[in-house]
């Protein structure tokens, strides 16, 4: 039986088209997927992301645990700050990508040292891996992992997102006005983070599950459009953001997924996967991660072959971009391919030209030069 979020009844009442997403019954769209996409780019939209898992860390060993667990350096974080990181296998493969927040009394959550938000489809695997690493660390008594199934998560995204949230929940207005990008704070039992997965401004709010339906209704009354997984995917792809399972997995290292910037080797940390990544860098020949804009007719999709003078590549994600009015994709390409190069993608109709682009395609609602 599929799992359901605390907002499931509201999705059904709104006429959402519901689909199986990683074992969860989730809204794909509420009507026009393209209208939902444009709502986020031009105004404001909201997404139920309560299927994602919040994991809180408590105890004196939390910092050292994360310094070993994550490829990015947790020591960069002051209280209330967040970073994006990969959770790696010893061979450098990506177990998951996640956001980590440093908390504590300064952020309104005493007793919680850090908060992680991981993907829904990998949550159980992630927790099992964390427990294995914790047990092997010898500091299990000084570290507690707390999965927070009692919380709902709502993402509000778009140029008007913070203003609309303040209208729907006036108690959040002051904290929203003071948060920088990738910062977070608690207001009573609500956790407000200025993060997102669309390339637009906005916030993601964790709150007690029982309070989520009323907040969703208040957001709708404030003019926030309900958006489903379909728009979430086209938005994140325009923003050049990876989707776990498509653009990376346990067989791919972050160095070949456009995520080298999340691997911090400046500090002398022995994080899991470090030796493997350093070996990959030394060996050279790493595949590159770029965007593609199709120049002919058709739509880019996952697993389509890309033909380049340097060898074969592959589309990892593809879609039709409502903002660009063109088909775009993310691709893993051979070393030596450069932005601006013309390549060929194997579609059903045959090889079709495409242009290699830097990512993202779109930032704050505007097409970037490479994608235009």
Secondary structure, DSSP 4 states (H G I P E B T S, - for coil): --B--TTHHHHHHTT-EEEEETTEEEEEESS-HHHHHHHHHHT-EEEE-TTSEEEEEESTTHHHHHHHHBSS-GGGPPTTBEEEEEEE-TTSBEEEEEEEEEEEGGGTEEEEEEEEEE-TTTHHHHHHHHHHHHHHHT-GGG-EEEE-TTEEEEEEESTTHHHHHHHH-GGGHHHHHHPPTTBEEEETTEEEE---SSSSSEEEEEEEHHHHHHHHHHHHHTTPEE--HHHHHHHHHHTT---BTTTB-TTSBGGGTT-GGG---SS----TTHHHHHHHHHH----EEEEEEE-SSS---TT-EEEETTEEEEEEEEEEETTTTEEEEEEEE-TT--TT-EEEEEETTEEEEEEEEPSPSEETTEE-GGG-
